Every structure is written in C-alpha cells, then in structure tokens.
C-alpha cells in the first residue's frame, strides 16, 4: 500500500468524525478535528491566492509569455484587499454593495454567454444527432428561454396557460434539486471510498 501511515491517519480521522455525530462522547474530539480542518482549509486558500498572484506577477515581468490581463487581476486583487481592510471586512454594508455592483453584472454577462452557448450547442446537437432526446432538449431550451425572457408577462392571468407556465416554472427547481441530490450522493460515495482506502488523494 502506498503511504500506509497517511492512509491509516486519514481513515482514523474520518471514522472519528463520522462516529462523533452518533456518539456524544466523541463530540468534543469531532469539533476539535473539524476546527483544525477549517484552519487548514483557510491556510490552503491563502497559499492558493498567493500562488495565483505569484504566477500572474511572473507573467507581468516575463518578456516572452506576457499576459495582458495579469496586471488587471493583480490591481483588482490589491484594490479589493485594501478596501476590505479599510471598510471593515466583508460584513460592512458598503463593501458588500461595492462587491455586488461588480459581481452581479459579471455574473449576468456570464449567464448571457452561457445561454447563447447552450442555444448554439442545442442546434449543433440537432444537426449531428437527430433523435428523440435531441429534439426534446431543443424544444425544452426554446420553451424555457421564452418563459424566462419575459415575453409572457400576463400569462398567469389566463387560466389554462397560467397553470401550464406555473408547472413549467417548477421543473428547473426539480432539476436543481436532482443535481444537488446527485452531488450529495457523489460526496457520500467519495467519502466512503476514502474511508475504506479505495481512494487515497492525499498520497500524491
């Protein structure tokens, strides 16, 4: 077995944390382990941010592999960091408004690009594979684009159409819950595989 000590430590800590949810006597140990884990995650995030800044700084100073967007990333990081310290951190309402005013337009633009990409992908899929699922995907994409675009503002007042639109509006929520359920099952499966030693991502 590769890295047997790391495997034994990971399995033991995972079992202690798991059993600690059911055995009251291990609650303090579980809380202490989770606290150390949160600290390690914070340190790893800090190291990742510093590595990101270092990589882009090397691109700025490079004469052959210079990136035009790297100075803007470093400048935005410095401005955000200084504003966070000056304004009192992320809990400050003014700092939250500034971040929201920047983040919301960026997310809206990304969603617009994603919608266009999905529409184009659906047309390409219909050209390459003409089947029942392809036609269903294209029809559903067109229907939800029309509903979400606001072209039917008074559809709720029409009895039959309003009921159909209300039913269709509930389908994305059901799909998102299905995705979350799949993510939960995937996380559970990954955790179990680590506990039994089948997966050892910590061994390099």
C-alpha positions as CSV (number, residue, x, y, z in Angstrom):
1,X,0.0,0.0,0.0
2,X,1.3,3.4,-0.9
3,X,1.7,5.8,2.0
4,X,0.3,3.4,4.7
5,X,0.7,5.9,7.5
6,X,-1.2,8.7,5.7
7,X,-3.9,6.2,4.8
8,X,-4.3,5.0,8.4
9,X,-4.4,8.5,9.7
10,X,-7.0,9.6,7.1
11,X,-9.2,6.6,7.8
12,X,-8.9,7.0,11.6
13,X,-9.8,10.7,11.5
14,X,-12.7,10.1,9.1
15,X,-14.1,7.4,11.3
16,X,-13.8,9.5,14.4
17,X,-15.6,12.4,12.8
18,X,-18.3,10.1,11.4
19,X,-18.8,8.3,14.7
20,X,-18.8,11.6,16.6
21,X,-22.1,12.5,15.1
22,X,-23.7,9.5,16.7
23,X,-21.7,9.0,19.9
24,X,-22.0,12.0,22.3
25,X,-18.6,11.2,24.0
26,X,-16.7,11.9,20.8
27,X,-18.4,15.3,20.1
28,X,-15.6,17.3,21.5
29,X,-12.9,15.4,19.6
30,X,-15.0,15.8,16.4
31,X,-15.3,19.5,17.0
32,X,-11.6,19.9,17.5
33,X,-10.8,17.9,14.4
34,X,-13.2,20.0,12.3
35,X,-11.8,23.2,13.7
36,X,-8.3,22.1,12.7
37,X,-9.7,21.2,9.3
38,X,-11.2,24.6,8.9
39,X,-7.9,26.3,9.8
40,X,-6.1,24.1,7.2
41,X,-8.6,25.0,4.5
42,X,-8.1,28.6,5.3
43,X,-4.3,28.3,5.1
44,X,-4.6,26.3,1.8
45,X,-6.8,29.0,0.4
46,X,-4.3,31.7,1.4
47,X,-1.5,29.7,-0.2
48,X,-3.6,29.3,-3.4
49,X,-4.2,33.0,-3.6
50,X,-0.6,33.8,-3.1
51,X,0.4,31.3,-5.7
52,X,-2.1,32.9,-8.1
53,X,-0.7,36.3,-7.6
54,X,2.9,35.0,-8.0
55,X,2.0,33.3,-11.3
56,X,0.5,36.4,-12.7
57,X,3.3,38.6,-11.4
58,X,5.8,36.3,-13.3
59,X,3.6,36.8,-16.4
60,X,3.8,40.5,-15.9
61,X,7.6,40.5,-15.7
62,X,8.1,38.0,-18.4
63,X,9.3,39.2,-21.8
64,X,8.1,36.2,-23.8
65,X,4.9,34.9,-22.2
66,X,3.4,38.2,-21.1
67,X,-0.3,38.2,-20.4
68,X,-2.3,41.4,-21.0
69,X,-4.9,40.6,-18.3
70,X,-2.5,39.8,-15.5
71,X,-1.9,43.4,-14.4
72,X,-5.6,44.0,-14.1
73,X,-6.0,40.8,-11.9
74,X,-3.3,41.9,-9.6
75,X,-4.6,45.5,-9.4
76,X,-8.2,44.3,-8.7
77,X,-6.9,42.0,-6.0
78,X,-4.9,44.8,-4.3
79,X,-7.9,47.2,-4.5
80,X,-10.3,44.6,-3.1
81,X,-7.9,43.7,-0.3
82,X,-7.2,47.3,0.7
83,X,-11.0,48.2,0.5
84,X,-11.8,45.2,2.7
85,X,-9.3,46.3,5.4
86,X,-10.3,50.0,5.2
87,X,-14.1,49.4,5.2
88,X,-14.0,46.8,8.0
89,X,-14.2,43.5,6.1
90,X,-16.9,41.6,4.2
91,X,-19.6,42.3,6.8
92,X,-19.6,46.0,6.0
93,X,-22.7,47.0,4.1
94,X,-20.8,49.5,1.9
95,X,-18.2,46.9,1.0
96,X,-21.0,44.4,0.2
97,X,-22.7,46.9,-2.1
98,X,-19.5,47.6,-4.0
99,X,-18.8,43.9,-4.5
100,X,-22.4,43.3,-5.5
101,X,-22.3,46.1,-8.0
102,X,-19.3,44.5,-9.7
103,X,-20.2,40.8,-9.3
104,X,-23.8,41.0,-10.5
105,X,-23.0,42.5,-13.9
106,X,-20.2,40.0,-14.4
107,X,-22.5,37.0,-13.4
108,X,-25.2,38.4,-15.7
109,X,-22.8,38.6,-18.6
110,X,-21.6,35.0,-18.0
111,X,-25.2,33.8,-17.9
112,X,-25.9,35.5,-21.2
113,X,-22.9,33.8,-22.7
114,X,-23.9,30.5,-21.2
115,X,-27.4,30.9,-22.7
116,X,-26.1,31.6,-26.1
117,X,-23.6,28.7,-25.9
118,X,-26.4,26.3,-24.9
119,X,-28.6,27.5,-27.7
120,X,-25.8,27.0,-30.2
121,X,-25.0,23.6,-28.7
122,X,-28.6,22.5,-29.0
123,X,-28.7,23.4,-32.7
124,X,-25.4,21.6,-33.3
125,X,-26.7,18.6,-31.4
126,X,-29.9,18.6,-33.5
127,X,-27.7,18.7,-36.7
128,X,-25.4,15.8,-35.7
129,X,-27.8,13.5,-33.8
130,X,-31.4,13.7,-34.8
131,X,-33.2,11.7,-32.2
132,X,-35.9,11.9,-29.6
133,X,-33.7,13.3,-26.8
134,X,-32.1,15.9,-29.1
135,X,-35.5,17.2,-30.2
136,X,-36.7,17.2,-26.6
137,X,-33.6,19.1,-25.5
138,X,-34.1,21.8,-28.2
139,X,-37.8,22.2,-27.5
140,X,-37.3,22.5,-23.8
141,X,-34.5,25.0,-24.3
142,X,-36.7,27.2,-26.5
143,X,-39.7,26.9,-24.2
144,X,-37.7,27.9,-21.1
145,X,-36.0,30.7,-23.0
146,X,-39.3,32.1,-24.0
147,X,-40.7,31.8,-20.4
148,X,-37.6,33.3,-18.8
149,X,-37.3,36.2,-21.3
150,X,-40.4,37.9,-20.0
151,X,-42.4,37.7,-23.3
152,X,-45.4,36.3,-21.4
153,X,-45.9,38.8,-18.6
154,X,-49.7,38.3,-18.4
155,X,-49.8,34.5,-18.9
156,X,-50.6,34.0,-15.2
157,X,-54.0,35.7,-15.7
158,X,-55.0,33.2,-18.4
159,X,-56.5,30.1,-16.7
160,X,-55.1,27.2,-18.8
161,X,-51.8,28.9,-19.9
162,X,-51.1,30.2,-16.4
163,X,-51.3,26.7,-15.0
164,X,-49.0,25.3,-17.7
165,X,-46.5,28.1,-17.2
166,X,-46.6,27.6,-13.4
167,X,-45.9,23.9,-13.9
168,X,-43.0,24.6,-16.3
169,X,-41.5,27.1,-13.8
170,X,-41.3,24.3,-11.2
171,X,-39.3,22.0,-13.5
172,X,-36.0,23.9,-13.1
173,X,-36.3,23.7,-9.3
174,X,-36.9,20.0,-9.5
175,X,-33.8,19.7,-11.8
176,X,-31.6,21.7,-9.4
177,X,-32.7,19.5,-6.5
178,X,-31.9,16.5,-8.5
179,X,-28.4,17.9,-9.2
180,X,-27.9,18.6,-5.5
181,X,-29.0,15.1,-4.7
182,X,-26.5,13.8,-7.2
183,X,-23.8,15.9,-5.7
184,X,-24.7,14.7,-2.2
185,X,-24.5,11.1,-3.4
186,X,-21.2,11.7,-5.1
187,X,-19.7,13.3,-2.0
188,X,-21.0,10.4,0.1
189,X,-19.5,7.8,-2.3
190,X,-16.2,9.7,-2.3
191,X,-16.1,9.8,1.5
192,X,-16.8,6.1,1.8
193,X,-14.1,5.2,-0.8
194,X,-11.6,7.3,1.2
195,X,-12.7,5.7,4.5
196,X,-12.2,2.2,3.1
197,X,-8.9,3.2,1.5
198,X,-10.0,2.7,-2.1
199,X,-9.2,6.3,-3.0
200,X,-6.1,8.0,-1.5
201,X,-5.8,11.5,-2.9
202,X,-3.5,12.6,-0.1
203,X,-0.8,10.1,-1.1
204,X,0.2,12.1,-4.2
